[in-house]
């Protein structure tokens, strides 16, 4: 049985200090991980360093299946003709859900460009 889980996306600067510290140790590489903090569980997906702006990572959904949370996410890249920031970026998404003992599985999905 699948159940959609409500989540809140949190900007890095608004995340608790312990979450910020953990993310800063890992955001130079592509990774998926969770960090508990008080009554919340933070689900974090980093993309690593990208050569320009226009790259992102997005969470499509979080669903509870049995005793697992399935986090479906996708990456977007700038289109060939897009104007992008000429600076190294570190795309990241942080989602906050209520604390759970469920195992978290990450599933990268492919989204077609609009």
Secondary structure, DSSP 8 states (H G I E B T S, - for coil): -EEE---EE--GGGS-HHHHHHHHHHTTSEEEEEEEETTEEEEEEEEEEESSS--EEEEEEEEEETTEEEEEEEEE---TT----SS-EEEEEEEEEE---SEEEEEE------
